[in-house]
Structure formats: C-alpha cells, structure tokens
Amino acid sequence: MYGTMIKKNILGFLLLLSVFCLFNSCEDDPYYDERYDLTSALCSGTWAENYRTNSGEECYHELNFYSDWTGSDYYAFYRNGFFVRETREIFRWYWDDDNYYYPNSIYMDFPDGTYSYFEDIQIRGFQLRGILDDVDVILELQ
C-alpha cells in the first residue's frame, strides 16, 4: 500500500515538474531580434503601389530594399494612359533606433542629400504598410 502511494506521489511530482518545464520553455528569447525577421521580409522582393496624384496623373511606385542596406525607388507617371516621365533613384537605408513612437522606422538617404522617412513599418502577408514621408501607404509584394 505504501509502495503504491509513493509511486503516485512520484508520478504526481514528475507531472508537476513537466508542467513547470513546459511553461518555462514558452519564455521569450532575450537574444531574439524582431528586426531580423522584419529586415528579411522587407528585402524579400519588390514592393509596389498604384495611385493618382493631386495633378491627376496616375503613378506606379516601386520600392526595393536589399540586405546590403541599399535600395531603389522607382516612379512612373501616366496621363490619360500615356507615359509622361519616370524617376529611378538608389538609396541607402537603415533602421531608426531613436523613434519611440514607431520603433519599426527607417531612413532612406539619397545621393543628392535628400532623405525619405518610412515610419511604422508593418508587413502582413504580401502587404507592406507604413507612413512614407507623412503619407499612409500600402504596397503589395510583386
């Protein structure tokens, strides 16, 4: 009788110990960097959007981010279905570590000394959302 109770107590103790180990294994990894995943997703392909400008032109906009911290920014403008002009610029980009309101924000520095600021970057599925130079944008992965 005592042998059976001892076995039950040991089994109960082992079960309790395994439950504690299970909960302990769900702890966040203190060395995990969320930006690694976000950088990988950001650099996974071409992001594009279509919109109409205030002057009535249709615009196709393309953003590419590369893992070597460079990127390209392409715009093509159309009026009444006809091509009007295009711009293509190369930039260097880096994470803004000082933005407390939007921690997932980047600077894009262009060779002519100008820059763009992309705040609150969110990637969900095939969409890149954020605030690009104070304008809410949604770009689709091409």
CORDA-V433742 format. One record per pair of residues at least 24 apart in sequence whose C-alpha atoms are under 10 Angstrom apart, sorted by the first residue. I is the first residue (numbers start at 0). GAP is how many residues later the second one is. D is the distance in whole Angstrom. If there is no record, write none. Layout:
i gap d
I GAP D
I GAP D
This chain:
i gap d
33 70 10
34 60 9
34 68 10
34 69 8
37 66 9
37 83 9
37 84 8
37 85 7
38 26 9
38 27 9
38 28 8
38 30 10
38 55 10
38 56 9
38 65 10
39 25 10
39 26 9
39 27 8
40 24 10
40 81 10
40 82 7
40 83 9
40 84 10
40 85 9
40 87 9
41 24 8
41 25 9
41 79 9
41 80 9
41 81 8
41 86 8
41 99 10
42 24 6
42 25 10
42 26 9
42 27 10
42 28 9
43 97 8
43 98 10
44 95 10
44 96 6
44 97 7
45 26 10
45 93 9
45 94 8
45 95 6
45 96 5
46 26 10
46 79 9
46 80 8
46 81 7
46 91 9
46 92 5
46 93 5
46 94 5
46 95 6
47 25 10
47 26 9
47 27 10
47 79 9
47 80 9
47 90 8
47 91 5
47 92 5
47 93 7
47 94 7
48 26 10
48 79 10
48 88 8
48 89 7
48 90 5
48 91 6
48 92 9
48 93 10
49 25 10
49 26 10
49 27 10
49 88 10
49 89 8
49 90 10
50 26 10
50 86 10
51 25 9
51 26 9
51 27 10
52 24 9
54 24 10
55 24 9
56 24 9
56 25 10
56 26 10
56 27 9
57 24 10
57 25 9
57 26 10
58 24 10
58 25 10
58 26 10
58 27 9
59 26 9
60 25 10
60 26 10
60 27 10
60 78 9
61 26 9
61 77 8
61 78 9
61 79 10
61 80 9
62 25 10
62 26 10
62 27 10
62 76 9
62 78 10
63 26 9
63 27 10
63 77 10
64 25 10
64 26 9
64 27 9
64 28 8
64 43 10
65 26 9
65 27 9
66 26 10
67 24 9
67 25 9
68 24 5
68 25 7
68 26 10
68 39 9
69 24 9
69 38 9
69 39 9
69 40 10
70 37 8
70 38 10
70 39 10
71 36 10
71 38 10
72 35 10
72 37 10
90 24 8
90 25 9
92 24 10
92 25 10
94 24 10
101 28 10
101 29 10
103 26 9
104 25 9
104 26 9
104 27 10
105 26 10
